[in-house]
Amino acid sequence: MIGGFGAALLLATLSAEAQLKPEEQIEYRQAGYSFMAWNMGKIKAQVVDGSVPYNKAQVVAAANAIAAIASSGMGSLYGPGTATDQMGDKTRLKPELFKNLDEANKLARNFTGAVDKLASEAASGDQARIKTAFGEVGKTCKACHDQFRTK
């Protein structure tokens, strides 16, 4: 069975190319990841390093934003022609992703599960559990970057 990311890649192959140019797909996916990173930074500052006072509502909002973006269909922004082999330095996506869709799909499911857990833990208000869930999200990001993103 194909999960959300794999299904989205399949759909991207069939339809998104006609809707968005490769440059647009790259621009939108980079914007999504930038927004998630900004929200991860808010959680990190409040829960992980404590450089900003903890505010449960802000942490919950940040975690929910990350989870929403992660499950918004980002996979459809990984259409043909959006990797470094065709787009050069406009992207850091390795073309190997398209040769390893099962692995990419698995990593995407792991990421989505981790961000959903982060949102759940944020709602609990338990900072130790939020910190642990935050670390798990980071691990899922790193796993994908290590395989499918240039440095």
Buried (B, 14 or more C-beta within 10 A) or exposed (E): EEBBBBBBBBBBBEEBBEEBEBEBBBBBBBEBBEBBEEBBEBBBBBBBEEEEEBEBEBBBBBBBBBBBBBBEBBBBBBBBBBBBEEBEEBBBBBBBBBEBBEBBBBBBBBBBBBBBBBBBBBBEEEBEBBBEBBEBBBEBBEBBBEBBBEE
